[in-house]
């Protein structure tokens, strides 16, 4: 059934190879909205609960949520969208595929929640400073993002990109609305704001479901091989990538002393400020990557290389500007936005590691488009190892060693993916529609 929200089918051979380009504008807008909402939530929530020390558990919850949820559920979204797009191209009903992936999602949710439950005493004591309510909020948040990612997979696979953007962008909007409502009525309990983080994604899922945007026609039975050809590698790489993106504040929460809650919150705020170029770049990249994938799909690898060089040039400029700006005006901006105090050196290191991660992410997507799923997961794994070594050996100061770990991990992943991409291009690998779909939707950046 065709809905008013469903875009027309592509008509040219080139466009048939590109399942997502027509949706890149709403997706890019949604990413920007989500980014702005993130800063608003941290600002308003911090003031509402009474300052940095009280807000520390919410900061910890935030980064743990966005390390776990995209890490585990983004691959399901990718494979669901790919499988649905493939069936639609064959004129087959998609409901059996959705049922298979829902089973995977339920199993994955139960498994991770079980691990959280088993380790909950350690999580509560070491990570949330004894706040068991935050452990419950973490479980709820993880479970809430399962239907959100599955709904996004259904929307992308059926070319319902406006609904896809609604789910992505409204998450942050709903969260800030809930935060403002709690602040207006004078709620200061951190648990209530933790629930705002945990439950926000469900509102958009309910909305698009009510509008019929998650409906699928019945069709031939789906086999597990149809929905899991690259799931293992995508899952491993996604968990590593999302973990690295949020590793700094998580490590700071675990390693900081009991009297450093204020510094943990301010460090998390500094990480968010340093990510501004990454927010903007990923929104722009949502429009640029399909063009590169189109060139690769047509076998025009010379043009692909040229376009990729231009994209990397943009990344370089954004990274330099972001790092310089973080050093020169970052402390002032952090004080104005969050009333926090970090040095220009700290913010510059965070911004530089974010820029390297940005290069790594863009290169990894290109490698996935060239059927390098396994190599991408290995590359992110190397980044995780580099973070552990850098944080362990980097310095005696908690926050300095975390900064060194972040920089080491981003550089290690960036170099690995650069070498891998060069190898793939030298081998003349040509992508197919499935690998292009995986590459375009490989966005572990949620918060």
Residue pairs with C-beta under 8 A, 6 or more apart in sequence:
1 215
1 217
3 160
3 212
3 213
5 160
5 162
5 163
5 211
5 213
6 158
6 159
6 160
7 22
7 23
7 159
7 160
7 161
9 159
10 16
10 18
10 22
14 294
14 297
14 298
15 21
16 89
16 433
17 294
17 297
17 298
17 433
17 436
18 290
18 293
18 294
18 297
18 436
19 81
19 82
19 85
19 156
19 157
19 159
19 433
19 436
19 437
19 440
20 27
20 156
20 161
20 290
20 437
20 440
20 441
21 290
21 291
21 294
22 159
22 161
23 156
23 159
23 161
23 162
23 164
23 165
24 286
24 287
24 290
25 287
26 161
26 162
26 164
26 165
27 161
27 164
27 165
27 168
27 286
28 283
28 284
28 286
28 287
29 165
29 169
29 283
30 164
30 165
30 166
30 168
30 169
31 168
31 169
31 279
31 282
31 283
31 286
31 443
31 445
32 279
32 280
32 283
33 169
33 172
33 173
34 168
34 169
34 171
34 172
34 446
34 447
35 172
35 276
35 279
35 280
35 283
36 172
37 171
37 172
37 173
37 175
37 176
38 172
38 272
38 447
39 272
39 337
40 176
40 179
41 172
41 175
41 176
41 179
41 196
42 55
42 59
42 268
42 269
42 272
42 338
43 337
43 338
44 176
44 179
44 180
44 183
45 55
45 58
45 179
45 183
45 193
45 196
46 52
46 55
46 265
46 338
46 339
47 183
48 179
48 182
48 183
48 187
48 188
48 193
49 55
49 58
49 188
49 189
49 190
49 193
50 188
51 262
52 261
52 262
52 265
52 266
52 340
53 261
53 262
53 265
54 188
54 190
55 190
55 265
56 129
56 253
56 261
56 262
56 264
56 265
57 128
57 129
57 131
57 134
57 190
57 194
58 134
58 190
58 193
58 194
58 197
59 249
59 253
59 264
59 265
59 268
59 269
60 127
60 128
60 134
60 249
60 250
60 253
60 264
61 128
61 134
61 137
61 138
61 141
61 194
61 197
62 197
62 249
62 268
62 447
63 246
63 249
63 250
63 253
63 268
63 447
64 127
64 138
64 246
64 250
65 138
65 141
65 142
65 145
65 197
65 198
65 447
66 242
66 245
66 246
66 446
66 447
67 242
67 243
67 245
67 246
67 247
67 250
68 112
68 138
68 142
68 242
69 141
69 142
69 145
69 146
69 149
69 242
69 446
70 145
70 149
70 238
70 242
70 444
70 445
70 446
71 238
71 239
71 240
71 241
71 242
71 243
71 444
72 108
72 112
72 142
72 235
72 238
72 239
73 105
73 108
73 145
73 146
73 148
73 149
73 150
74 149
74 234
74 238
74 242
74 441
74 442
74 443
74 444
75 231
75 234
75 235
75 238
76 101
76 104
76 105
76 108
76 149
76 150
76 153
76 231
77 149
77 150
77 152
77 153
77 156
77 441
78 153
78 234
78 437
78 438
78 441
78 442
79 101
79 153
79 227
79 228
79 229
79 230
79 231
79 234
79 438
80 97
80 98
80 101
80 150
80 153
80 154
80 157
80 227
81 152
81 153
81 154
81 156
81 157
81 437
81 441
82 157
82 434
82 437
82 438
83 94
83 97
83 101
83 157
83 222
83 226
83 227
84 94
84 97
84 98
84 153
84 154
84 156
84 157
84 158
84 216
85 156
85 157
85 159
85 433
85 437
86 433
86 434
87 93
87 94
87 97
87 219
88 94
88 157
88 158
88 159
89 433
92 219
92 220
93 216
93 217
93 218
93 219
93 220
94 157
94 158
94 216
94 217
94 219
95 216
95 217
95 218
95 219
96 218
96 219
96 220
96 221
96 222
97 216
97 219
97 222
97 226
97 227
98 150
98 154
98 216
99 222
100 222
100 224
100 226
100 227
101 150
101 153
101 227
102 150
104 227
104 228
104 231
105 146
105 147
105 149
105 150
106 146
108 146
109 142
109 143
109 146
112 142
113 139
113 142
113 143
116 123
116 135
116 138
116 139
116 142
117 139
120 132
120 135
123 135
123 138
124 130
124 131
124 132
124 134
124 135
126 254
127 250
127 253
127 254
128 134
128 135
129 258
129 261
131 190
133 190
133 191
133 194
134 190
134 191
134 194
137 191
137 194
137 195
137 197
137 198
138 198
140 195
140 198
140 199
141 197
141 198
144 198
144 199
144 200
144 201
144 202
145 201
147 201
147 202
147 205
148 167
148 171
148 201
148 202
148 204
148 205
151 167
151 204
151 205
151 208
151 209
151 214
152 164
152 167
152 168
154 160
154 213
154 214
154 216
155 161
155 163
155 164
155 167
155 208
155 213
155 214
156 164
156 441
158 216
160 213
163 208
163 211
163 213
166 204
166 207
166 208
167 201
167 204
167 205
167 208
170 203
170 204
170 207
171 200
171 201
171 204
172 200
174 200
174 201
174 203
174 204
175 196
175 197
175 200
178 196
178 199
178 200
179 193
179 196
182 192
182 193
182 196
187 193
205 214
208 214
229 434
230 373
230 434
230 438
233 373
233 374
233 376
233 377
234 373
234 377
234 438
234 442
236 377
236 380
236 381
237 364
237 373
237 376
237 377
237 379
237 380
237 381
238 442
238 444
240 377
240 380
240 381
240 383
240 384
241 361
241 364
241 380
241 383
241 444
242 444
242 446
243 384
244 357
244 380
244 383
244 384
244 387
244 406
244 409
244 410
244 413
245 357
245 444
245 445
246 447
247 384
247 387
247 405
247 406
247 409
248 267
248 271
248 350
248 402
248 403
248 405
248 406
249 264
249 267
249 268
249 271
251 387
251 391
251 402
251 405
252 263
252 264
252 267
252 268
252 398
252 399
252 402
253 264
255 391
255 398
255 401
255 402
256 263
256 264
256 398
256 399
257 398
260 398
263 399
265 340
266 334
266 338
266 340
266 341
266 342
267 342
267 399
267 402
269 334
269 337
269 338
269 340
269 342
270 330
270 334
270 340
270 342
270 346
270 347
270 350
271 350
272 447
273 326
273 330
273 333
273 334
273 337
273 338
273 347
273 350
274 322
274 326
274 330
274 347
274 350
274 351
274 353
274 354
275 354
276 322
277 318
277 319
277 321
277 322
277 351
277 354
277 355
277 358
278 354
278 355
278 357
278 358
278 445
279 445
280 318
281 314
281 315
281 318
281 358
281 362
282 361
282 443
282 445
284 314
285 311
285 362
285 365
286 443
288 311
289 365
289 439
289 440
290 440
291 307
292 304
292 307
292 308
292 311
292 366
292 369
293 369
293 431
293 436
293 439
293 440
295 301
295 303
295 304
295 307
296 304
296 369
296 370
296 430
296 431
296 436
297 430
297 431
297 432
297 433
297 436
299 430
301 425
301 428
301 430
304 425
305 425
308 366
308 421
311 362
312 359
312 362
312 363
315 355
315 358
315 359
315 362
316 359
318 355
318 358
319 351
319 352
319 355
319 356
319 358
319 359
320 355
322 351
322 354
322 355
323 348
323 351
323 352
323 355
324 348
325 351
326 344
326 347
326 348
326 350
326 351
327 344
327 345
327 347
327 348
327 351
328 344
330 342
330 344
330 347
330 348
330 351
331 341
331 342
331 343
331 344
331 347
334 340
334 341
334 342
334 347
335 341
346 399
346 403
349 403
349 406
349 407
350 403
350 406
352 407
353 403
353 406
353 407
353 409
353 410
354 410
355 410
356 407
356 410
356 411
356 413
356 414
357 410
357 413
357 414
359 414
360 379
360 383
360 410
360 413
360 414
360 417
361 444
361 445
363 414
363 417
363 418
363 420
363 421
364 376
364 379
364 380
364 413
364 417
364 442
365 439
365 440
365 442
366 421
366 439
367 375
367 376
367 379
367 417
367 420
367 421
367 424
368 376
368 435
368 438
368 439
368 442
369 431
369 435
369 436
369 438
369 439
370 421
370 424
370 425
370 429
370 430
370 431
370 435
371 424
371 429
371 431
371 432
371 435
372 420
372 421
372 424
372 429
373 435
373 438
375 420
375 424
376 417
376 420
378 416
379 413
379 416
379 417
379 420
380 413
382 412
382 413
382 416
383 409
383 410
383 412
383 413
383 416
384 409
385 412
386 405
386 408
386 409
386 411
386 412
386 413
387 405
387 406
387 408
387 409
388 405
389 405
389 408
390 401
390 404
390 405
390 406
390 407
390 408
390 409
391 401
391 402
391 404
391 405
392 401
392 405
393 401
394 400
394 401
394 403
394 404
394 405
394 408
395 401
395 404
431 439
